[in-house]
Amino acid sequence: MSINLKRFKLTFIEKFPNSALSSVLLMEPDDMTEEEFLAKARTWLFILETKKG
């Protein structure tokens, strides 16, 4: 099964344009498998936590 991230990416970038994660999300494909999404979500959360602290 494929997950479409286009709406998520656009919404996140619109709400948090200066976030380090915004530039990372722009480089990600709009569609990925569930496995890819879960693997990348872990990295995205790490980026958010690192910038927050």
N, C-alpha and C positions, 0 to 999 in steps of 0.2 A: 504494500500500500504506500502511496506517495502523499506527502504532506505539502500543501502549498503555503508558503510563508510570505507571499507578497503583501497581503494586508497587514500582517503582524509587523513586517519590516517597515512599511510606510508609516504605520501608526506610531511605532516606537521612535522612529527618526523624527517624526513631526513633534512628538511630545518631549523628546530628549535630544535635541540637535547637537548639543555639545558633549554628549556622552561618548566615551571611548568605544562603547559597544555599537554605537551608530555606524561608525566607519567599518567595524568588523562585519556587521550585518549587511552592509552594502556589497561586500565582497562575496557573500554567500549566495548560492543559487536560490531561485524562487521555489524550486521543488526539490525535496529530498525524501529518502525513505525514513521510516520510523526509527530505524537503527541509527541512521546518520543524525537525525534530529536529537535523539537522546544523548548521543555522544557529544554533539556540539553544544547542547544545552548546558552540560556540565562546565564546559569551557566558558560559555557566556556568563553563567552565574559566578564563576571565579573572577572574571573581568569586572563584573559589577561590584563584588565584594572587595576586590583589591582597590578600586577607585574610591569606594565609600570610606574605607578605613583610614 
